[in-house]
């Protein structure tokens, strides 16, 4: 069983121990994470949280549904002891739209009511805080769409966004090639201007 956190080296272990002794950090419960069990439920039986501030447009629900059709329902919905949805409301609505009768869920029993309310927000906001390496993203989308003929619309990116990213990548490659060729010409000119000694 893999613990929910890991310590990479001795220095990290010493730092973590010092922080824990100071009472500033409480390691997560391994048992709580180890008890996760997937149960298949009818999405119509799951209850959306009335105070969930995250909203999903019809357009986004359609995107999620398309993703489920392509990849399957690979991300379980988190529910509380009363079948209230903690995380995965959009996936539940998409499953209903697709007419699914059972979807994977994980019951979360170790959180307090306050922690559940906070996690509902954190689950969405923390993902938003991540960024993109635009160059690598463009390479992935270009290879998927052009070389593998894969429909990248299931990734959530619009066609215009994909075109813009690929255009930026092509422009970057052209700039690199111009710079590289300029260096080659400069190097060739430098070699040609040398005065070679007569033997």
PyMOL commands that set and color helices and strands:
alter all, ss='L'
color gray80, all
select helices_A, chain A and resi 10-21+30-34+43-45+58-71+89-98+113-128+134-147+152-155+159-192
alter helices_A, ss='H'
color red, helices_A
select strands_A, chain A and resi 38-41+77-79+85-87+103-107
alter strands_A, ss='S'
color yellow, strands_A
deselect
rebuild
show_as cartoon
